[in-house]
Amino acid sequence: MMLILKAYKFRLEPTPEQSQRLRQLCGCARFVWNLGLAETKRILDSGEKLPSAFELNRMITVWKKMPEYIFLQDAYTDNLQQKLKDLHTAWKRCFDKKLAAKAPVWKRKNEGRDSIRFVNFEKYCCLENRRVKLPSGLGWVKFRQSQRVNGKIKNATISQLAGQW
């Protein structure tokens, strides 16, 4: 049996409250990317090796306990961990001579595409009747289903571009 990976892209139709919550989650993910980038740059500048994705994820717990970052407690930890995993992958690509990728850069609000990723879709999310149930206080969100979803959904990435989710 052959494993086939396929991506589907649908437009979400969140309520204004859900849209605000999605913007908040994307903002926290962007903030954690920038914190992780600053920390990894500090570590690399001191001559130490690149921390693993697991070591980066342990920093989330520390940051959530800091009074100045108290807003991170409202964010879904899995989304933040995925952002740091993406950061770690970006650093690895940068150091790979075959890929010759550029170093990760700071994420800025309103520049590029904000996104968050929900992993373990079958465990935390549900899909039925052109609605998807998402964790993190989002609840059921309507979406435009332009095609049938075949197979198992492993993860979902939600991104915003030009005000559309």
N, CA and C atoms as a LAMMPS dump frame, in Angstrom:
ITEM: TIMESTEP
0
ITEM: NUMBER OF ATOMS
495
ITEM: BOX BOUNDS ff ff ff
-5.0000000000000000e+02 5.0000000000000000e+02
-5.0000000000000000e+02 5.0000000000000000e+02
-5.0000000000000000e+02 5.0000000000000000e+02
ITEM: ATOMS id mol type element x y z
1 1 1 N 0.846 -1.184 0
2 1 2 C 0 0 0
3 1 3 C 0.888 1.242 0
4 2 1 N 0.55 2.201 -0.827
5 2 2 C 1.351 3.408 -0.964
6 2 3 C 0.735 4.549 -0.157
7 3 1 N 1.583 5.283 0.536
8 3 2 C 1.136 6.42 1.329
9 3 3 C 1.092 7.657 0.44
10 4 1 N -0.054 8.31 0.4
11 4 2 C -0.214 9.515 -0.411
12 4 3 C -0.531 10.676 0.515
13 5 1 N 0.272 11.723 0.419
14 5 2 C 0.018 12.936 1.186
15 5 3 C -0.646 13.95 0.269
16 6 1 N -1.739 14.523 0.73
17 6 2 C -2.466 15.476 -0.093
18 6 3 C -2.891 16.657 0.764
19 7 1 N -2.814 17.843 0.19
20 7 2 C -3.231 19.054 0.887
21 7 3 C -4.551 19.548 0.306
22 8 1 N -5.408 20.024 1.167
23 8 2 C -6.666 20.637 0.77
24 8 3 C -6.648 22.071 1.273
25 9 1 N -7.282 22.954 0.52
26 9 2 C -7.342 24.347 0.934
27 9 3 C -8.795 24.807 0.87
28 10 1 N -9.302 25.246 2.028
29 10 2 C -10.672 25.722 2.127
30 10 3 C -10.676 27.092 2.789
31 11 1 N -11.677 27.887 2.463
32 11 2 C -11.82 29.195 3.101
33 11 3 C -12.694 29.057 4.339
34 12 1 N -12.171 29.546 5.463
35 12 2 C -12.953 29.558 6.695
36 12 3 C -13.895 30.75 6.684
37 13 1 N -15.017 30.604 7.364
38 13 2 C -15.974 31.69 7.539
39 13 3 C -16.228 31.868 9.033
40 14 1 N -15.232 32.379 9.765
41 14 2 C -15.396 32.521 11.213
42 14 3 C -16.302 33.697 11.567
43 15 1 N -16.899 33.614 12.747
44 15 2 C -17.649 34.752 13.275
45 15 3 C -16.639 35.836 13.65
46 16 1 N -17.084 37.063 13.89
47 16 2 C -16.133 38.107 14.306
48 16 3 C -15.346 37.73 15.568
49 17 1 N -15.998 37.049 16.508
50 17 2 C -15.306 36.628 17.733
51 17 3 C -14.242 35.577 17.422
52 18 1 N -14.579 34.624 16.558
53 18 2 C -13.619 33.588 16.177
54 18 3 C -12.458 34.189 15.389
55 19 1 N -12.76 35.158 14.544
56 19 2 C -11.711 35.82 13.772
57 19 3 C -10.753 36.568 14.698
58 20 1 N -11.307 37.228 15.707
59 20 2 C -10.468 37.916 16.696
60 20 3 C -9.582 36.916 17.441
61 21 1 N -10.145 35.779 17.809
62 21 2 C -9.376 34.742 18.514
63 21 3 C -8.268 34.18 17.613
64 22 1 N -8.562 33.98 16.347
65 22 2 C -7.543 33.499 15.406
66 22 3 C -6.407 34.513 15.271
67 23 1 N -6.762 35.815 15.203
68 23 2 C -5.717 36.848 15.131
69 23 3 C -4.862 36.836 16.389
70 24 1 N -5.508 36.622 17.546
71 24 2 C -4.776 36.564 18.812
72 24 3 C -3.818 35.368 18.82
73 25 1 N -4.281 34.212 18.379
74 25 2 C -3.431 33.02 18.34
75 25 3 C -2.265 33.204 17.374
76 26 1 N -2.532 33.812 16.221
77 26 2 C -1.457 34.075 15.252
78 26 3 C -0.45 35.067 15.82
79 27 1 N -0.943 36.062 16.553
80 27 2 C -0.044 37.037 17.171
81 27 3 C 0.856 36.389 18.209
82 28 1 N 0.299 35.495 19.017
83 28 2 C 1.111 34.785 20.015
84 28 3 C 2.148 33.899 19.328
85 29 1 N 1.743 33.223 18.255
86 29 2 C 2.677 32.355 17.524
87 29 3 C 3.808 33.184 16.919
88 30 1 N 3.468 34.335 16.362
89 30 2 C 4.492 35.217 15.788
90 30 3 C 5.438 35.722 16.883
91 31 1 N 4.883 36.069 18.038
92 31 2 C 5.682 36.546 19.167
93 31 3 C 6.651 35.463 19.641
94 32 1 N 6.164 34.22 19.724
95 32 2 C 7.014 33.11 20.155
96 32 3 C 8.103 32.836 19.118
97 33 1 N 7.783 32.951 17.834
98 33 2 C 8.807 32.812 16.783
99 33 3 C 9.921 33.822 17.043
100 34 1 N 9.54 35.086 17.28
101 34 2 C 10.541 36.137 17.482
102 34 3 C 11.338 35.925 18.768
103 35 1 N 10.667 35.467 19.838
104 35 2 C 11.394 35.148 21.078
105 35 3 C 12.377 34.01 20.838
106 36 1 N 11.917 32.973 20.149
107 36 2 C 12.785 31.835 19.842
108 36 3 C 13.94 32.235 18.95
109 37 1 N 13.689 33.117 17.993
110 37 2 C 14.745 33.591 17.102
111 37 3 C 15.794 34.373 17.887
112 38 1 N 15.34 35.239 18.789
113 38 2 C 16.28 36.012 19.613
114 38 3 C 17.109 35.08 20.488
115 39 1 N 16.463 34.086 21.069
116 39 2 C 17.16 33.151 21.957
117 39 3 C 18.171 32.301 21.187
118 40 1 N 17.777 31.797 20.028
119 40 2 C 18.713 30.972 19.255
120 40 3 C 19.876 31.808 18.729
121 41 1 N 19.613 33.05 18.346
122 41 2 C 20.714 33.925 17.909
123 41 3 C 21.685 34.168 19.057
124 42 1 N 21.133 34.38 20.27
125 42 2 C 21.987 34.593 21.442
126 42 3 C 22.847 33.361 21.706
127 43 1 N 22.245 32.185 21.622
128 43 2 C 22.961 30.93 21.865
129 43 3 C 24.04 30.712 20.806
130 44 1 N 23.693 30.925 19.548
131 44 2 C 24.662 30.727 18.466
132 44 3 C 25.796 31.754 18.53
133 45 1 N 25.479 32.991 18.914
134 45 2 C 26.514 34.026 19.03
135 45 3 C 27.499 33.726 20.157
136 46 1 N 27.03 32.998 21.173
137 46 2 C 27.92 32.645 22.286
138 46 3 C 28.79 31.429 21.954
139 47 1 N 28.625 30.871 20.755
140 47 2 C 29.47 29.758 20.321
141 47 3 C 28.913 28.385 20.622
142 48 1 N 27.717 28.319 21.189
143 48 2 C 27.103 27.026 21.485
144 48 3 C 26.402 26.496 20.24
145 49 1 N 26.019 25.22 20.31
146 49 2 C 25.34 24.615 19.16
147 49 3 C 23.852 24.961 19.183
148 50 1 N 23.235 24.793 18.034
149 50 2 C 21.816 25.083 17.876
150 50 3 C 20.996 24.194 18.814
151 51 1 N 20.097 24.792 19.62
152 51 2 C 19.269 23.956 20.494
153 51 3 C 18.287 23.121 19.667
154 52 1 N 17.941 21.974 20.191
155 52 2 C 16.989 21.1 19.497
156 52 3 C 15.588 21.704 19.583
157 53 1 N 14.687 21.174 18.782
158 53 2 C 13.299 21.632 18.814
159 53 3 C 12.697 21.36 20.191
160 54 1 N 13.075 20.252 20.804
161 54 2 C 12.584 19.918 22.141
162 54 3 C 13.057 20.953 23.162
163 55 1 N 14.325 21.352 23.08
164 55 2 C 14.854 22.365 24.002
165 55 3 C 14.164 23.707 23.791
166 56 1 N 13.876 24.037 22.551
167 56 2 C 13.147 25.274 22.274
168 56 3 C 11.738 25.216 22.86
169 57 1 N 11.082 24.06 22.736
170 57 2 C 9.722 23.921 23.255
171 57 3 C 9.669 24.045 24.773
172 58 1 N 10.734 23.64 25.455
173 58 2 C 10.755 23.788 26.917
174 58 3 C 10.765 25.256 27.323
175 59 1 N 11.241 26.128 26.435
176 59 2 C 11.268 27.56 26.74
177 59 3 C 9.858 28.143 26.828
178 60 1 N 8.905 27.541 26.151
179 60 2 C 7.525 28.038 26.184
180 60 3 C 7.007 28.055 27.61
181 61 1 N 7.277 26.998 28.368
182 61 2 C 6.833 26.921 29.756
183 61 3 C 7.418 28.063 30.572
184 62 1 N 8.69 28.333 30.361
185 62 2 C 9.356 29.431 31.081
186 62 3 C 8.731 30.762 30.694
187 63 1 N 8.519 30.977 29.404
188 63 2 C 7.954 32.242 28.938
189 63 3 C 6.538 32.446 29.457
190 64 1 N 5.744 31.37 29.512
191 64 2 C 4.363 31.498 29.98
192 64 3 C 4.291 31.897 31.451
193 65 1 N 5.334 31.581 32.219
194 65 2 C 5.352 31.913 33.647
195 65 3 C 5.864 33.325 33.911
196 66 1 N 6.448 33.963 32.903
197 66 2 C 6.996 35.305 33.079
198 66 3 C 5.86 36.331 33.06
199 67 1 N 5.858 37.27 34.037
200 67 2 C 4.755 38.243 34.113
201 67 3 C 4.584 39.088 32.848
202 68 1 N 5.679 39.424 32.169
203 68 2 C 5.561 40.27 30.98
204 68 3 C 4.997 39.518 29.774
205 69 1 N 4.97 38.189 29.844
206 69 2 C 4.434 37.387 28.743
207 69 3 C 3.188 36.62 29.182
208 70 1 N 2.442 37.159 30.131
209 70 2 C 1.285 36.47 30.698
210 70 3 C 0.229 36.154 29.62
211 71 1 N 0.181 36.963 28.553
212 71 2 C -0.795 36.755 27.479
213 71 3 C -0.571 35.433 26.751
214 72 1 N 0.629 34.859 26.856
215 72 2 C 0.9 33.578 26.196
216 72 3 C 0.114 32.434 26.83
217 73 1 N -0.362 32.635 28.057
218 73 2 C -1.144 31.586 28.711
219 73 3 C -2.478 31.357 28.007
220 74 1 N -2.949 32.368 27.264
221 74 2 C -4.205 32.228 26.526
222 74 3 C -4.028 31.471 25.215
223 75 1 N -2.784 31.266 24.809
224 75 2 C -2.51 30.605 23.526
225 75 3 C -2.498 29.087 23.698
226 76 1 N -2.776 28.408 22.614
227 76 2 C -2.771 26.949 22.569
228 76 3 C -1.317 26.496 22.431
229 77 1 N -0.824 25.739 23.383
230 77 2 C 0.591 25.37 23.437
231 77 3 C 1.052 24.638 22.182
232 78 1 N 0.205 23.783 21.622
233 78 2 C 0.605 23.047 20.416
234 78 3 C 0.924 23.991 19.257
235 79 1 N 0.147 25.087 19.12
236 79 2 C 0.431 26.069 18.062
237 79 3 C 1.803 26.69 18.264
238 80 1 N 2.123 27.031 19.508
239 80 2 C 3.411 27.658 19.814
240 80 3 C 4.554 26.681 19.568
241 81 1 N 4.353 25.425 19.954
242 81 2 C 5.388 24.418 19.732
243 81 3 C 5.641 24.218 18.24
244 82 1 N 4.596 24.263 17.443
245 82 2 C 4.769 24.1 16
246 82 3 C 5.556 25.261 15.404
247 83 1 N 5.33 26.477 15.919
248 83 2 C 6.1 27.631 15.427
249 83 3 C 7.578 27.461 15.746
250 84 1 N 7.888 26.973 16.948
251 84 2 C 9.293 26.771 17.301
252 84 3 C 9.896 25.606 16.513
253 85 1 N 9.084 24.613 16.2
254 85 2 C 9.564 23.516 15.35
255 85 3 C 9.894 24.054 13.957
256 86 1 N 9.037 24.945 13.443
257 86 2 C 9.303 25.58 12.147
258 86 3 C 10.583 26.409 12.202
259 87 1 N 10.796 27.106 13.316
260 87 2 C 12.014 27.904 13.484
261 87 3 C 13.246 27.006 13.475
262 88 1 N 13.172 25.892 14.193
263 88 2 C 14.292 24.955 14.235
264 88 3 C 14.584 24.407 12.833
265 89 1 N 13.536 24.078 12.091
266 89 2 C 13.707 23.6 10.717
267 89 3 C 14.352 24.673 9.846
268 90 1 N 13.957 25.924 10.047
269 90 2 C 14.539 27.025 9.269
270 90 3 C 16.03 27.161 9.56
271 91 1 N 16.413 27.022 10.837
272 91 2 C 17.841 27.093 11.183
273 91 3 C 18.599 25.923 10.558
274 92 1 N 18.021 24.716 10.612
275 92 2 C 18.693 23.55 10.026
276 92 3 C 18.884 23.73 8.524
277 93 1 N 17.883 24.283 7.848
278 93 2 C 18.002 24.542 6.411
279 93 3 C 19.077 25.586 6.14
280 94 1 N 19.21 26.537 7.041
281 94 2 C 20.225 27.584 6.884
282 94 3 C 21.633 26.997 6.958
283 95 1 N 21.826 26.032 7.849
284 95 2 C 23.154 25.446 8.046
285 95 3 C 23.468 24.328 7.051
286 96 1 N 22.463 23.866 6.303
287 96 2 C 22.674 22.811 5.312
288 96 3 C 23.282 23.428 4.05
289 97 1 N 24.504 23.044 3.739
290 97 2 C 25.218 23.631 2.599
291 97 3 C 24.54 23.317 1.264
292 98 1 N 23.862 22.181 1.177
293 98 2 C 23.186 21.806 -0.064
294 98 3 C 22.005 22.735 -0.365
295 99 1 N 21.321 23.16 0.686
296 99 2 C 20.128 23.984 0.489
297 99 3 C 20.462 25.467 0.342
298 100 1 N 21.505 25.904 1.012
299 100 2 C 21.95 27.309 0.958
300 100 3 C 20.803 28.275 1.26
301 101 1 N 20.002 27.943 2.263
302 101 2 C 18.886 28.804 2.644
303 101 3 C 19.386 29.968 3.496
304 102 1 N 18.616 31.044 3.493
305 102 2 C 18.961 32.202 4.306
306 102 3 C 18.562 31.94 5.754
307 103 1 N 19.151 32.71 6.659
308 103 2 C 18.828 32.587 8.081
309 103 3 C 17.382 33.026 8.315
310 104 1 N 16.737 32.475 9.342
311 104 2 C 15.37 32.897 9.664
312 104 3 C 15.328 34.394 9.969
313 105 1 N 14.214 35.007 9.667
314 105 2 C 14.058 36.446 9.878
315 105 3 C 12.927 36.715 10.863
316 106 1 N 12.896 37.942 11.364
317 106 2 C 11.861 38.365 12.299
318 106 3 C 10.517 38.409 11.583
319 107 1 N 9.484 38.015 12.307
320 107 2 C 8.126 38.082 11.771
321 107 3 C 7.5 39.392 12.247
322 108 1 N 6.866 40.104 11.333
323 108 2 C 6.23 41.371 11.656
324 108 3 C 4.735 41.289 11.363
325 109 1 N 3.968 42.005 12.166
326 109 2 C 2.532 42.051 11.953
327 109 3 C 2.25 42.696 10.6
328 110 1 N 1.277 42.194 9.905
329 110 2 C 0.842 42.71 8.602
330 110 3 C 1.888 42.549 7.51
331 111 1 N 2.886 41.727 7.717
332 111 2 C 3.86 41.424 6.671
333 111 3 C 3.829 39.928 6.429
334 112 1 N 3.554 39.543 5.229
335 112 2 C 3.502 38.119 4.939
336 112 3 C 2.169 37.527 5.345
337 113 1 N 2.201 36.282 5.701
338 113 2 C 0.988 35.537 6
339 113 3 C 1.068 34.999 7.418
340 114 1 N 0.126 35.407 8.26
341 114 2 C 0.039 34.857 9.609
342 114 3 C -0.569 33.47 9.524
343 115 1 N -0.03 32.535 10.308
344 115 2 C -0.597 31.191 10.285
345 115 3 C -0.343 30.476 11.605
346 116 1 N -1.212 29.526 11.882
347 116 2 C -1.047 28.618 13.019
348 116 3 C -1.365 27.217 12.514
349 117 1 N -0.774 26.228 13.168
350 117 2 C -0.989 24.84 12.75
351 117 3 C -1.525 24.038 13.928
352 118 1 N -2.596 23.31 13.672
353 118 2 C -3.168 22.392 14.654
354 118 3 C -2.746 20.985 14.262
355 119 1 N -2.015 20.316 15.142
356 119 2 C -1.574 18.947 14.885
357 119 3 C -2.486 17.983 15.626
358 120 1 N -2.344 16.698 15.349
359 120 2 C -3.203 15.665 15.944
360 120 3 C -4.672 15.993 15.689
361 121 1 N -4.996 16.249 14.433
362 121 2 C -6.332 16.703 14.053
363 121 3 C -7.418 15.768 14.571
364 122 1 N -7.223 14.471 14.404
365 122 2 C -8.259 13.514 14.803
366 122 3 C -8.506 13.514 16.307
367 123 1 N -7.502 13.89 17.087
368 123 2 C -7.634 13.883 18.54
369 123 3 C -8.325 15.147 19.053
370 124 1 N -7.994 16.296 18.473
371 124 2 C -8.463 17.565 19.026
372 124 3 C -9.518 18.269 18.177
373 125 1 N -9.685 17.855 16.936
374 125 2 C -10.589 18.549 16.019
375 125 3 C -11.612 17.578 15.45
376 126 1 N -12.618 18.135 14.822
377 126 2 C -13.671 17.313 14.228
378 126 3 C -14.192 18.032 12.985
379 127 1 N -14.568 17.263 11.983
380 127 2 C -15.038 17.817 10.717
381 127 3 C -16.402 17.227 10.413
382 128 1 N -17.421 18.087 10.237
383 128 2 C -18.741 17.589 9.86
384 128 3 C -19.59 18.718 9.277
385 129 1 N -20.348 18.393 8.247
386 129 2 C -21.31 19.314 7.631
387 129 3 C -20.763 20.713 7.372
388 130 1 N -19.655 20.8 6.673
389 130 2 C -19.044 22.088 6.312
390 130 3 C -18.709 22.945 7.527
391 131 1 N -18.419 22.262 8.617
392 131 2 C -17.953 22.925 9.831
393 131 3 C -16.774 22.136 10.361
394 132 1 N -15.87 22.846 11.023
395 132 2 C -14.732 22.197 11.653
396 132 3 C -14.681 22.667 13.101
397 133 1 N -14.51 21.716 14.004
398 133 2 C -14.385 22.073 15.414
399 133 3 C -12.903 22.187 15.73
400 134 1 N -12.505 23.357 16.222
401 134 2 C -11.107 23.626 16.535
402 134 3 C -10.946 23.852 18.028
403 135 1 N -9.798 23.473 18.582
404 135 2 C -9.556 23.694 20.008
405 135 3 C -9.243 25.161 20.287
406 136 1 N -8.841 25.434 21.495
407 136 2 C -8.352 26.753 21.872
408 136 3 C -9.46 27.796 21.915
409 137 1 N -10.65 27.377 22.315
410 137 2 C -11.742 28.324 22.465
411 137 3 C -12.376 28.781 21.165
412 138 1 N -12.068 28.126 20.062
413 138 2 C -12.628 28.538 18.772
414 138 3 C -13.981 27.894 18.498
415 139 1 N -14.144 26.647 18.92
416 139 2 C -15.401 25.952 18.697
417 139 3 C -15.627 25.607 17.235
418 140 1 N -16.901 25.538 16.848
419 140 2 C -17.257 25.175 15.475
420 140 3 C -17.107 26.383 14.56
421 141 1 N -16.371 26.196 13.475
422 141 2 C -16.134 27.256 12.494
423 141 3 C -16.622 26.758 11.138
424 142 1 N -17.443 27.569 10.474
425 142 2 C -17.923 27.206 9.139
426 142 3 C -16.788 27.358 8.132
427 143 1 N -16.854 26.547 7.074
428 143 2 C -15.89 26.699 5.986
429 143 3 C -16.547 26.324 4.668
430 144 1 N -15.976 26.804 3.582
431 144 2 C -16.475 26.502 2.24
432 144 3 C -15.778 25.249 1.738
433 145 1 N -16.529 24.177 1.673
434 145 2 C -15.952 22.903 1.25
435 145 3 C -16.124 22.761 -0.254
436 146 1 N -15.031 22.97 -0.987
437 146 2 C -15.08 22.936 -2.443
438 146 3 C -14.834 21.535 -3.01
439 147 1 N -14.361 20.63 -2.17
440 147 2 C -14.125 19.256 -2.609
441 147 3 C -14.205 18.323 -1.409
442 148 1 N -14.402 17.047 -1.703
443 148 2 C -14.466 16.041 -0.64
444 148 3 C -13.09 15.769 -0.083
445 149 1 N -13.048 15.529 1.211
446 149 2 C -11.791 15.177 1.867
447 149 3 C -11.722 13.661 1.943
448 150 1 N -10.73 13.09 1.292
449 150 2 C -10.531 11.645 1.318
450 150 3 C -9.386 11.326 2.261
451 151 1 N -9.54 10.275 3.042
452 151 2 C -8.478 9.853 3.942
453 151 3 C -8.556 10.537 5.294
454 152 1 N -7.464 10.431 6.032
455 152 2 C -7.384 10.994 7.378
456 152 3 C -6.708 12.357 7.338
457 153 1 N -7.243 13.276 8.12
458 153 2 C -6.621 14.596 8.244
459 153 3 C -5.639 14.514 9.403
460 154 1 N -4.387 14.802 9.14
461 154 2 C -3.345 14.722 10.168
462 154 3 C -3.16 16.049 10.89
463 155 1 N -3.148 17.156 10.138
464 155 2 C -3.029 18.466 10.766
465 155 3 C -3.713 19.499 9.895
466 156 1 N -3.943 20.666 10.471
467 156 2 C -4.593 21.753 9.744
468 156 3 C -3.819 23.035 9.993
469 157 1 N -3.502 23.728 8.918
470 157 2 C -2.857 25.029 9.018
471 157 3 C -3.888 26.078 8.651
472 158 1 N -4.033 27.054 9.523
473 158 2 C -4.961 28.148 9.278
474 158 3 C -4.13 29.394 9.056
475 159 1 N -4.334 30.023 7.905
476 159 2 C -3.563 31.225 7.59
477 159 3 C -4.507 32.337 7.165
478 160 1 N -4.018 33.559 7.324
479 160 2 C -4.797 34.73 6.942
480 160 3 C -4.05 35.492 5.858
481 161 1 N -4.775 35.849 4.818
482 161 2 C -4.21 36.659 3.751
483 161 3 C -5.301 37.605 3.275
484 162 1 N -5.024 38.883 3.308
485 162 2 C -5.968 39.923 2.879
486 162 3 C -7.295 39.825 3.628
487 163 1 N -7.23 39.541 4.921
488 163 2 C -8.426 39.495 5.752
489 163 3 C -9.24 38.228 5.638
490 164 1 N -8.823 37.294 4.802
491 164 2 C -9.545 36.035 4.625
492 164 3 C -8.789 34.911 5.314
493 165 1 N -9.522 34.007 5.933
494 165 2 C -8.912 32.854 6.603
495 165 3 C -9.082 31.641 5.722
